[in-house]
Amino acid sequence: MDLVAAELTPEAFAPYGDVLQIEGSHFYHINDGKTERYHDLAKIEVSDGHRVLVSINRSEPCDLPMEFSVLEKHPLSSQAFMPMNGERFVVIVAEAGDEIPLKTLRAFITNGRQGINYHRNVWHHPLFAFGKSTDFFTVDRGGGDNCIVKQLPQPYRVVL
């Protein structure tokens, strides 16, 4: 079954998480007016007693159309990814639930100036690049026991 990737917008992605972008976001000036601070772009969620991790993940590209049959979720924290060099990437998501709610399965393609923050428990495909190797600035939770992987009842194909 094909899943067509739609343009990523804050409104369309709201059930799954936050879009990290400057366009349309509130800012205020700091550093004697020389810097615009786009403040608090995502709700970073971490369970008590664990650290927030800031990392860089380097991902290799996948060709599209791409077939996939698993999704994962993180019950103890959100997880944010921002491409560091303006690369577009594809995001595959389904809303939170004990089981994967297939009717909410969606694919989005970013514009290269956007990142995403998955809310806790939102089902998503593991991170992959689109077009070329991509370095992602990543914010998530340290510690174990924070990844549940489930098989989909049938393979899906993401297409543009």
Summary of the structure (lengths in Angstrom):
residues: 160
radius of gyration: 15.8
end to end distance: 13.5
largest distance: 55.8
contacts: 468
relative contact order: 0.33
helix: 4%
strand: 49%
